[in-house]
Amino acid sequence: MKSYFSSDFKLGVLGGGQLGRMLLAETQKLDIYTVILDASVEAPCAQICNEFHHGNLLDFETVYNFGKKVDLLTIEIENVNIDALDKLESEGLEIYPKPKDLRIIQNKARQKNFYKDHNIPTSDFSHYAYIEELKHSLENDVLDFPFVWKSARFGYDGNGVKIVKSYADLEGLPSGECIAEKLIPFKNELAVIVARNKKGEIKTYPVVEMEFHPEANQVEYVICPARISDDVAEKAREVALKVADSFDFIGLLAVEMFQTQEDEILVNEAAPRTHNSGHYSIEASYTSQFEQHLRSILNLPLGNTESKVAGIMVNLVGAEGYTGDVVYKNIEEILNIEGVTPHIYGKKTTKPFRKMGHVTIVDKDINRARKTAQKVKETIKVISK
């Protein structure tokens, strides 16, 4: 068996943001030498990894040359140069998640077509090469308001997604490739994280419920376990396993879903990496999603995914009207509350709705945890000097 621990093995990670930073806590715990590539010299990982390389993740040569320096390559963001990964893989480098899966997932139109082709339940959609084509469909009554517009590429944290109710809502949207999805009147937004290693061992985390900010379209709260029936939870788990199986996925896959009014489960989209919906696991689970990601890509035995205690995550995002050097106002007050753990991502500059950190609340009682989460959300403010 390969030795990863206190050895000359080098794990490469494309992306040095907060997901990479939280992964580093696990690589440091296991003494795995970790090499990071990111476009920003001020990336959250820059000062704390074993080796940092500055470069564009979408540039073929940069990604290819970086891959030649490491023994196994993974990602913390899916917007990377896949052609470079294909070449590295053809030359024998192990890459998880696999480039073929990243190629599908990084394009929302391709991803939706994949679900359709594999009989995975998802909302109805239309695919457009550019926005003028979408407008043409509206003018000819092929498409009706309201619908959800999604940019096919480079959407994240609510960017690249908009509910379109009128022609006015189309103003200012990017002109490129996009999809128009049927607007689903759902009861809940759910997520399931699936881990799978090369041996084929597979585990799922409990179903979580996500509450979104109405304007920013960002997750405000992640609640584990989701407050849903066992039947719905089992259905969500089965759908998530079907998605992972259809991809023949290795690594960590977060599957976001809608629970409809009729309790059907529809896949919204998947993320081929550690995910916002799993941050609660650092404090609340036997095995955090970040440790599990390492276990899955290194083909190690998968850890226990059960929760020790109920967990709720609150995202800390930059307050509106503040841009500049960050200040975490009232952080001492939330540190006074039992079961509260803040995570600060190391971004020195705040701007409206930028993800700056998160707070986990653990409690034996999920309803009490939700009340505490509300109090935390109302107390701490991410502002600037």
C-alpha positions as a Markdown table, in Angstrom:
| # | Residue | x | y | z |
|---|---|---|---|---|
| 1 | Met | 0.0 | 0.0 | 0.0 |
| 2 | Lys | 1.2 | 3.5 | -0.9 |
| 3 | Ser | 2.3 | 5.6 | 2.1 |
| 4 | Tyr | 0.7 | 9.0 | 2.2 |
| 5 | Phe | 1.6 | 10.0 | 5.7 |
| 6 | Ser | 4.9 | 11.6 | 6.7 |
| 7 | Ser | 6.3 | 10.6 | 3.3 |
| 8 | Asp | 7.4 | 12.1 | 0.0 |
| 9 | Phe | 3.9 | 11.7 | -1.5 |
| 10 | Lys | 2.6 | 15.0 | -2.8 |
| 11 | Leu | -1.2 | 15.8 | -3.0 |
| 12 | Gly | -2.0 | 18.5 | -5.5 |
| 13 | Val | -5.1 | 20.7 | -5.2 |
| 14 | Leu | -6.5 | 22.9 | -7.9 |
| 15 | Gly | -7.9 | 25.9 | -6.0 |
| 16 | Gly | -6.9 | 27.5 | -2.8 |
| 17 | Gly | -10.1 | 29.0 | -1.4 |
| 18 | Gln | -11.9 | 28.2 | 1.8 |
| 19 | Leu | -12.7 | 24.6 | 0.8 |
| 20 | Gly | -9.0 | 24.1 | 0.3 |
| 21 | Arg | -8.2 | 25.8 | 3.7 |
| 22 | Met | -10.6 | 23.4 | 5.5 |
| 23 | Leu | -9.1 | 20.4 | 3.6 |
| 24 | Leu | -5.6 | 21.5 | 4.8 |
| 25 | Ala | -6.7 | 21.1 | 8.5 |
| 26 | Glu | -7.1 | 17.4 | 7.6 |
| 27 | Thr | -3.9 | 17.0 | 5.5 |
| 28 | Gln | -2.0 | 18.6 | 8.4 |
| 29 | Lys | -3.6 | 16.2 | 10.9 |
| 30 | Leu | -2.5 | 13.3 | 8.8 |
| 31 | Asp | 0.8 | 14.9 | 7.7 |
| 32 | Ile | 0.1 | 14.7 | 4.0 |
| 33 | Tyr | 2.3 | 17.0 | 2.0 |
| 34 | Thr | -0.1 | 19.3 | 0.1 |
| 35 | Val | 0.6 | 21.5 | -3.0 |
| 36 | Ile | -1.9 | 24.2 | -4.0 |
| 37 | Leu | -2.5 | 26.2 | -7.2 |
| 38 | Asp | -4.6 | 29.3 | -7.1 |
| 39 | Ala | -4.9 | 32.5 | -9.2 |
| 40 | Ser | -4.7 | 34.8 | -6.1 |
| 41 | Val | -1.5 | 35.2 | -4.1 |
| 42 | Glu | -3.9 | 36.1 | -1.2 |
| 43 | Ala | -5.9 | 32.9 | -1.5 |
| 44 | Pro | -7.0 | 31.5 | 1.9 |
| 45 | Cys | -4.6 | 28.5 | 1.5 |
| 46 | Ala | -1.5 | 30.5 | 0.4 |
| 47 | Gln | 0.2 | 30.9 | 3.7 |
| 48 | Ile | -0.7 | 27.5 | 5.3 |
| 49 | Cys | -0.1 | 24.8 | 2.6 |
| 50 | Asn | 3.3 | 23.0 | 2.3 |
| 51 | Glu | 3.8 | 24.5 | -1.2 |
| 52 | Phe | 1.9 | 27.2 | -3.0 |
| 53 | His | 1.9 | 28.0 | -6.8 |
| 54 | His | 0.3 | 31.1 | -8.2 |
| 55 | Gly | -1.4 | 30.6 | -11.6 |
| 56 | Asn | -4.6 | 30.6 | -13.7 |
| 57 | Leu | -6.7 | 27.4 | -13.2 |
| 58 | Leu | -8.2 | 27.7 | -16.7 |
| 59 | Asp | -4.8 | 27.9 | -18.5 |
| 60 | Phe | -3.7 | 24.7 | -20.1 |
| 61 | Glu | 0.0 | 25.0 | -19.6 |
| 62 | Thr | -0.3 | 26.2 | -16.0 |
| 63 | Val | -2.5 | 23.3 | -14.9 |
| 64 | Tyr | -0.5 | 20.7 | -16.9 |
| 65 | Asn | 2.8 | 21.8 | -15.5 |
| 66 | Phe | 1.4 | 21.9 | -12.0 |
| 67 | Gly | 0.0 | 18.3 | -12.4 |
| 68 | Lys | 3.6 | 17.1 | -13.3 |
| 69 | Lys | 4.8 | 18.2 | -9.8 |
| 70 | Val | 2.3 | 16.0 | -7.8 |
| 71 | Asp | 1.5 | 12.3 | -7.3 |
| 72 | Leu | -2.3 | 12.7 | -7.2 |
| 73 | Leu | -4.5 | 15.6 | -8.1 |
| 74 | Thr | -7.8 | 16.8 | -6.8 |
| 75 | Ile | -9.9 | 20.0 | -6.9 |
| 76 | Glu | -11.7 | 22.4 | -4.7 |
| 77 | Ile | -13.4 | 24.3 | -7.5 |
| 78 | Glu | -14.7 | 22.7 | -10.8 |
| 79 | Asn | -13.8 | 25.6 | -13.1 |
| 80 | Val | -10.4 | 24.3 | -14.2 |
| 81 | Asn | -8.8 | 23.4 | -17.5 |
| 82 | Ile | -10.1 | 19.9 | -18.3 |
| 83 | Asp | -8.0 | 19.4 | -21.5 |
| 84 | Ala | -4.9 | 19.7 | -19.3 |
| 85 | Leu | -6.4 | 17.1 | -16.9 |
| 86 | Asp | -7.2 | 14.7 | -19.8 |
| 87 | Lys | -3.6 | 14.9 | -20.9 |
| 88 | Leu | -2.2 | 14.3 | -17.4 |
| 89 | Glu | -4.6 | 11.4 | -16.9 |
| 90 | Ser | -3.5 | 9.9 | -20.2 |
| 91 | Glu | 0.1 | 10.1 | -18.9 |
| 92 | Gly | -0.8 | 8.1 | -15.8 |
| 93 | Leu | -1.6 | 10.8 | -13.2 |
| 94 | Glu | -4.4 | 9.8 | -10.8 |
| 95 | Ile | -7.0 | 12.6 | -10.8 |
| 96 | Tyr | -10.2 | 12.5 | -8.6 |
| 97 | Pro | -12.8 | 13.5 | -9.4 |
| 98 | Lys | -12.2 | 12.1 | -12.8 |
| 99 | Pro | -11.8 | 14.7 | -15.7 |
| 100 | Lys | -14.7 | 13.1 | -17.6 |
| 101 | Asp | -17.1 | 13.8 | -14.7 |
| 102 | Leu | -15.8 | 17.4 | -14.3 |
| 103 | Arg | -16.3 | 18.1 | -18.0 |
| 104 | Ile | -20.0 | 17.2 | -17.5 |
| 105 | Ile | -20.6 | 18.9 | -14.2 |
| 106 | Gln | -18.8 | 22.2 | -15.0 |
| 107 | Asn | -21.4 | 22.9 | -17.7 |
| 108 | Lys | -25.0 | 23.1 | -16.4 |
| 109 | Ala | -26.5 | 22.2 | -19.8 |
| 110 | Arg | -24.4 | 19.1 | -20.1 |
| 111 | Gln | -25.1 | 18.2 | -16.5 |
| 112 | Lys | -28.9 | 18.5 | -17.1 |
| 113 | Asn | -28.7 | 16.4 | -20.2 |
| 114 | Phe | -26.7 | 13.8 | -18.3 |
| 115 | Tyr | -29.6 | 13.5 | -15.8 |
| 116 | Lys | -32.1 | 13.1 | -18.6 |
| 117 | Asp | -30.0 | 10.5 | -20.4 |
| 118 | His | -29.7 | 8.4 | -17.2 |
| 119 | Asn | -33.3 | 8.7 | -16.1 |
| 120 | Ile | -32.4 | 10.8 | -13.0 |
| 121 | Pro | -35.4 | 13.0 | -12.0 |
| 122 | Thr | -34.8 | 16.7 | -12.7 |
| 123 | Ser | -36.9 | 19.7 | -13.6 |
| 124 | Asp | -37.8 | 20.3 | -17.3 |
| 125 | Phe | -35.4 | 22.7 | -19.1 |
| 126 | Ser | -34.4 | 24.2 | -22.4 |
| 127 | His | -30.8 | 24.8 | -23.6 |
| 128 | Tyr | -29.8 | 27.9 | -25.5 |
| 129 | Ala | -26.5 | 28.7 | -27.1 |
| 130 | Tyr | -27.0 | 32.5 | -26.3 |
| 131 | Ile | -29.6 | 34.7 | -24.6 |
| 132 | Glu | -31.0 | 36.1 | -27.9 |
| 133 | Glu | -32.1 | 32.5 | -28.7 |
| 134 | Leu | -33.9 | 32.4 | -25.4 |
| 135 | Lys | -35.7 | 35.7 | -26.1 |
| 136 | His | -36.8 | 34.3 | -29.5 |
| 137 | Ser | -38.4 | 31.3 | -27.7 |
| 138 | Leu | -40.3 | 33.7 | -25.4 |
| 139 | Glu | -41.5 | 35.8 | -28.3 |
| 140 | Asn | -42.7 | 32.7 | -30.1 |
| 141 | Asp | -44.4 | 31.3 | -27.0 |
| 142 | Val | -42.1 | 28.3 | -26.8 |
| 143 | Leu | -41.0 | 29.4 | -23.4 |
| 144 | Asp | -43.2 | 31.0 | -20.7 |
| 145 | Phe | -42.6 | 33.2 | -17.7 |
| 146 | Pro | -41.6 | 32.5 | -14.9 |
| 147 | Phe | -38.5 | 30.3 | -15.3 |
| 148 | Val | -35.1 | 30.0 | -13.8 |
| 149 | Trp | -32.2 | 31.3 | -16.0 |
| 150 | Lys | -28.8 | 29.6 | -15.3 |
| 151 | Ser | -25.5 | 30.4 | -17.0 |
| 152 | Ala | -24.1 | 27.2 | -18.4 |
| 153 | Arg | -20.6 | 28.0 | -17.1 |
| 154 | Phe | -19.0 | 29.8 | -14.1 |
| 155 | Gly | -22.0 | 30.2 | -11.8 |
| 156 | Tyr | -21.3 | 29.9 | -8.1 |
| 157 | Asp | -22.9 | 31.1 | -4.8 |
| 158 | Gly | -26.0 | 32.4 | -6.4 |
| 159 | Asn | -24.1 | 34.1 | -9.3 |
| 160 | Gly | -25.3 | 32.8 | -12.7 |
| 161 | Val | -28.8 | 32.0 | -11.4 |
| 162 | Lys | -31.9 | 34.2 | -11.7 |
| 163 | Ile | -35.6 | 33.8 | -11.4 |
| 164 | Val | -37.0 | 35.5 | -14.6 |
| 165 | Lys | -40.6 | 36.8 | -14.3 |
| 166 | Ser | -40.6 | 39.3 | -17.1 |
| 167 | Tyr | -38.5 | 40.7 | -20.0 |
| 168 | Ala | -37.1 | 43.3 | -17.6 |
| 169 | Asp | -35.4 | 40.5 | -15.6 |
| 170 | Leu | -33.4 | 39.5 | -18.7 |
| 171 | Glu | -31.7 | 42.9 | -18.8 |
| 172 | Gly | -28.0 | 42.8 | -18.0 |
| 173 | Leu | -27.8 | 39.0 | -18.1 |
| 174 | Pro | -24.7 | 37.6 | -19.8 |
| 175 | Ser | -25.2 | 36.9 | -23.5 |
| 176 | Gly | -23.7 | 33.4 | -23.6 |
| 177 | Glu | -24.8 | 29.8 | -23.3 |
| 178 | Cys | -27.6 | 29.2 | -20.7 |
| 179 | Ile | -30.5 | 27.0 | -19.7 |
| 180 | Ala | -34.1 | 28.0 | -18.8 |
| 181 | Glu | -35.5 | 25.6 | -16.1 |
| 182 | Lys | -39.1 | 25.2 | -15.1 |
| 183 | Leu | -39.7 | 26.9 | -11.8 |
| 184 | Ile | -40.5 | 24.2 | -9.2 |
| 185 | Pro | -42.8 | 25.1 | -6.4 |
| 186 | Phe | -40.9 | 23.1 | -3.8 |
| 187 | Lys | -41.4 | 22.4 | -0.1 |
| 188 | Asn | -37.7 | 22.0 | 0.7 |
| 189 | Glu | -34.2 | 22.3 | -0.8 |
| 190 | Leu | -32.2 | 19.2 | 0.3 |
| 191 | Ala | -28.7 | 17.9 | -0.2 |
| 192 | Val | -27.0 | 14.6 | 0.2 |
| 193 | Ile | -23.2 | 14.1 | 0.2 |
| 194 | Val | -22.0 | 10.8 | -1.2 |
| 195 | Ala | -18.4 | 9.5 | -0.8 |
| 196 | Arg | -17.0 | 6.7 | -2.9 |
| 197 | Asn | -13.5 | 5.3 | -3.1 |
| 198 | Lys | -11.7 | 3.4 | -5.9 |
| 199 | Lys | -12.5 | 0.0 | -4.2 |
| 200 | Gly | -16.2 | 0.9 | -4.7 |
| 201 | Glu | -17.0 | 1.5 | -1.0 |
| 202 | Ile | -19.8 | 4.1 | -0.8 |
| 203 | Lys | -21.3 | 6.1 | 2.0 |
| 204 | Thr | -23.9 | 8.9 | 2.3 |
| 205 | Tyr | -24.2 | 11.6 | 4.9 |
| 206 | Pro | -27.6 | 12.3 | 6.4 |
| 207 | Val | -30.0 | 14.4 | 4.3 |
| 208 | Val | -29.6 | 18.1 | 5.1 |
| 209 | Glu | -32.1 | 20.9 | 4.5 |
| 210 | Met | -31.0 | 24.3 | 3.1 |
| 211 | Glu | -32.6 | 27.7 | 3.7 |
| 212 | Phe | -31.7 | 30.3 | 1.2 |
| 213 | His | -31.4 | 34.1 | 1.3 |
| 214 | Pro | -34.3 | 35.4 | -0.9 |
| 215 | Glu | -32.2 | 38.0 | -2.8 |
| 216 | Ala | -28.7 | 36.7 | -2.9 |
| 217 | Asn | -29.8 | 33.1 | -3.7 |
| 218 | Gln | -27.1 | 31.9 | -1.3 |
| 219 | Val | -27.5 | 29.3 | 1.4 |
| 220 | Glu | -28.1 | 31.0 | 4.8 |
| 221 | Tyr | -28.6 | 27.9 | 6.9 |
| 222 | Val | -27.8 | 24.2 | 6.5 |
| 223 | Ile | -29.8 | 22.1 | 8.9 |
| 224 | Cys | -28.8 | 18.5 | 9.7 |
| 225 | Pro | -30.8 | 16.3 | 10.0 |
| 226 | Ala | -33.4 | 17.7 | 7.5 |
| 227 | Arg | -36.8 | 18.1 | 9.1 |
| 228 | Ile | -38.5 | 15.6 | 6.7 |
| 229 | Ser | -40.1 | 12.2 | 6.9 |
| 230 | Asp | -38.0 | 9.0 | 6.8 |
| 231 | Asp | -39.6 | 8.1 | 3.5 |
| 232 | Val | -38.6 | 11.4 | 1.8 |
| 233 | Ala | -35.1 | 11.1 | 3.3 |
| 234 | Glu | -34.7 | 7.6 | 1.9 |
| 235 | Lys | -35.9 | 8.7 | -1.5 |
| 236 | Ala | -33.4 | 11.6 | -1.5 |
| 237 | Arg | -30.6 | 9.2 | -0.5 |
| 238 | Glu | -31.5 | 6.7 | -3.3 |
| 239 | Val | -31.5 | 9.5 | -5.9 |
| 240 | Ala | -28.1 | 10.8 | -4.7 |
| 241 | Leu | -26.7 | 7.3 | -4.9 |
| 242 | Lys | -28.1 | 6.9 | -8.5 |
| 243 | Val | -26.3 | 10.1 | -9.5 |
| 244 | Ala | -23.0 | 8.9 | -8.0 |
| 245 | Asp | -23.4 | 5.5 | -9.7 |
| 246 | Ser | -24.3 | 7.0 | -13.1 |
| 247 | Phe | -21.1 | 9.0 | -13.0 |
| 248 | Asp | -19.1 | 6.0 | -11.6 |
| 249 | Phe | -17.9 | 8.8 | -9.3 |
| 250 | Ile | -14.7 | 8.6 | -7.1 |
| 251 | Gly | -14.4 | 11.3 | -4.4 |
| 252 | Leu | -17.0 | 13.4 | -2.7 |
| 253 | Leu | -20.2 | 14.4 | -4.6 |
| 254 | Ala | -22.8 | 16.8 | -3.2 |
| 255 | Val | -26.2 | 16.4 | -4.8 |
| 256 | Glu | -28.6 | 19.3 | -4.3 |
| 257 | Met | -32.3 | 18.5 | -4.7 |
| 258 | Phe | -35.8 | 19.8 | -4.5 |
| 259 | Gln | -38.6 | 18.1 | -2.5 |
| 260 | Thr | -41.8 | 18.9 | -4.5 |
| 261 | Gln | -45.2 | 19.6 | -3.0 |
| 262 | Glu | -46.0 | 15.9 | -3.9 |
| 263 | Asp | -42.8 | 14.7 | -2.1 |
| 264 | Glu | -41.1 | 13.8 | -5.3 |
| 265 | Ile | -37.3 | 14.3 | -5.4 |
| 266 | Leu | -35.8 | 16.3 | -8.3 |
| 267 | Val | -32.0 | 16.8 | -8.7 |
| 268 | Asn | -31.1 | 20.5 | -9.0 |
| 269 | Glu | -27.4 | 20.1 | -9.5 |
| 270 | Ala | -24.3 | 18.3 | -8.2 |
| 271 | Ala | -20.9 | 19.6 | -7.0 |
| 272 | Pro | -17.9 | 17.2 | -7.4 |
| 273 | Arg | -16.2 | 18.3 | -4.3 |
| 274 | Thr | -16.6 | 19.3 | -0.6 |
| 275 | His | -19.5 | 21.6 | -0.3 |
| 276 | Asn | -21.2 | 24.3 | 1.7 |
| 277 | Ser | -24.0 | 21.8 | 2.7 |
| 278 | Gly | -21.4 | 19.6 | 4.5 |
| 279 | His | -19.6 | 22.2 | 6.6 |
| 280 | Tyr | -21.7 | 21.3 | 9.7 |
| 281 | Ser | -19.8 | 17.9 | 9.6 |
| 282 | Ile | -16.6 | 19.4 | 11.0 |
| 283 | Glu | -18.2 | 19.7 | 14.4 |
| 284 | Ala | -21.3 | 17.5 | 14.2 |
| 285 | Ser | -20.2 | 14.3 | 12.4 |
| 286 | Tyr | -17.9 | 11.4 | 13.3 |
| 287 | Thr | -16.0 | 12.1 | 10.0 |
| 288 | Ser | -15.9 | 15.5 | 8.5 |
| 289 | Gln | -16.6 | 15.9 | 4.8 |
| 290 | Phe | -13.0 | 17.1 | 4.4 |
| 291 | Glu | -11.4 | 14.0 | 6.0 |
| 292 | Gln | -13.9 | 11.9 | 4.0 |
| 293 | His | -12.7 | 13.6 | 0.7 |
| 294 | Leu | -9.2 | 12.5 | 1.5 |
| 295 | Arg | -10.2 | 9.0 | 2.4 |
| 296 | Ser | -12.1 | 8.6 | -0.8 |
| 297 | Ile | -9.5 | 10.0 | -3.2 |
| 298 | Leu | -6.7 | 8.1 | -1.5 |
| 299 | Asn | -8.7 | 4.8 | -1.6 |
| 300 | Leu | -8.6 | 4.6 | 2.2 |
| 301 | Pro | -11.5 | 3.0 | 4.2 |
| 302 | Leu | -14.4 | 5.5 | 4.4 |
| 303 | Gly | -15.2 | 7.0 | 7.8 |
| 304 | Asn | -18.5 | 7.0 | 9.7 |
| 305 | Thr | -20.9 | 9.5 | 8.2 |
| 306 | Glu | -23.4 | 9.6 | 11.1 |
| 307 | Ser | -23.9 | 12.7 | 13.2 |
| 308 | Lys | -22.9 | 12.8 | 16.9 |
| 309 | Val | -25.3 | 15.6 | 17.4 |
| 310 | Ala | -27.6 | 17.9 | 15.5 |
| 311 | Gly | -25.8 | 20.6 | 13.5 |
| 312 | Ile | -26.7 | 23.8 | 11.8 |
| 313 | Met | -24.4 | 26.0 | 9.7 |
| 314 | Val | -24.8 | 29.7 | 9.2 |
| 315 | Asn | -22.9 | 31.3 | 6.4 |
| 316 | Leu | -21.1 | 34.5 | 7.2 |
| 317 | Val | -21.2 | 36.8 | 4.2 |
| 318 | Gly | -20.2 | 40.4 | 3.7 |
| 319 | Ala | -22.9 | 42.8 | 4.8 |
| 320 | Glu | -24.4 | 45.1 | 2.2 |
| 321 | Gly | -22.9 | 48.5 | 2.0 |
| 322 | Tyr | -19.4 | 47.5 | 3.2 |
| 323 | Thr | -16.3 | 47.0 | 1.1 |
| 324 | Gly | -12.8 | 47.0 | 2.5 |
| 325 | Asp | -10.6 | 45.5 | 5.3 |
| 326 | Val | -12.8 | 43.0 | 7.1 |
| 327 | Val | -14.1 | 43.4 | 10.7 |
| 328 | Tyr | -16.1 | 40.6 | 12.4 |
| 329 | Lys | -18.5 | 42.7 | 14.6 |
| 330 | Asn | -19.8 | 41.0 | 17.8 |
| 331 | Ile | -17.8 | 37.8 | 17.3 |
| 332 | Glu | -17.0 | 37.8 | 21.0 |
| 333 | Glu | -20.8 | 37.7 | 21.7 |
| 334 | Ile | -21.4 | 34.6 | 19.7 |
| 335 | Leu | -18.3 | 32.9 | 21.2 |
| 336 | Asn | -20.2 | 33.3 | 24.5 |
| 337 | Ile | -23.0 | 31.0 | 23.3 |
| 338 | Glu | -22.7 | 27.3 | 24.0 |
| 339 | Gly | -22.2 | 25.0 | 21.1 |
| 340 | Val | -21.1 | 27.8 | 18.7 |
| 341 | Thr | -17.9 | 27.5 | 16.6 |
| 342 | Pro | -16.9 | 30.2 | 14.1 |
| 343 | His | -14.8 | 29.4 | 11.0 |
| 344 | Ile | -13.0 | 32.4 | 9.5 |
| 345 | Tyr | -11.8 | 31.9 | 5.9 |
| 346 | Gly | -8.8 | 34.2 | 5.9 |
| 347 | Lys | -10.1 | 36.6 | 3.3 |
| 348 | Lys | -8.8 | 40.0 | 4.3 |
| 349 | Thr | -11.2 | 42.1 | 2.2 |
| 350 | Thr | -15.0 | 42.0 | 2.5 |
| 351 | Lys | -17.6 | 43.0 | -0.1 |
| 352 | Pro | -21.4 | 42.5 | -0.1 |
| 353 | Phe | -22.5 | 38.8 | -0.1 |
| 354 | Arg | -18.9 | 37.5 | -0.3 |
| 355 | Lys | -18.5 | 34.3 | 1.7 |
| 356 | Met | -16.2 | 35.2 | 4.5 |
| 357 | Gly | -16.7 | 32.3 | 6.9 |
| 358 | His | -19.4 | 30.2 | 8.6 |
| 359 | Val | -20.6 | 29.3 | 12.1 |
| 360 | Thr | -21.6 | 25.9 | 13.3 |
| 361 | Ile | -24.1 | 25.4 | 16.0 |
| 362 | Val | -24.4 | 22.0 | 17.6 |
| 363 | Asp | -27.1 | 20.9 | 20.0 |
| 364 | Lys | -28.9 | 17.6 | 20.9 |
| 365 | Asp | -32.2 | 19.4 | 20.0 |
| 366 | Ile | -32.4 | 20.5 | 16.4 |
| 367 | Asn | -35.2 | 23.1 | 17.1 |
| 368 | Arg | -33.1 | 24.7 | 19.8 |
| 369 | Ala | -30.1 | 24.7 | 17.5 |
| 370 | Arg | -32.2 | 26.5 | 14.8 |
| 371 | Lys | -33.2 | 29.2 | 17.4 |
| 372 | Thr | -29.5 | 29.6 | 18.3 |
| 373 | Ala | -28.6 | 29.9 | 14.6 |
| 374 | Gln | -31.1 | 32.7 | 14.2 |
| 375 | Lys | -29.5 | 34.5 | 17.2 |
| 376 | Val | -26.0 | 34.1 | 15.7 |
| 377 | Lys | -27.2 | 35.3 | 12.3 |
| 378 | Glu | -28.7 | 38.5 | 13.9 |
| 379 | Thr | -25.7 | 39.1 | 16.2 |
| 380 | Ile | -22.5 | 38.8 | 14.1 |
| 381 | Lys | -22.0 | 41.2 | 11.2 |
| 382 | Val | -19.2 | 41.1 | 8.6 |
| 383 | Ile | -18.4 | 44.7 | 8.0 |
| 384 | Ser | -15.3 | 46.8 | 7.0 |
| 385 | Lys | -13.1 | 49.2 | 8.9 |
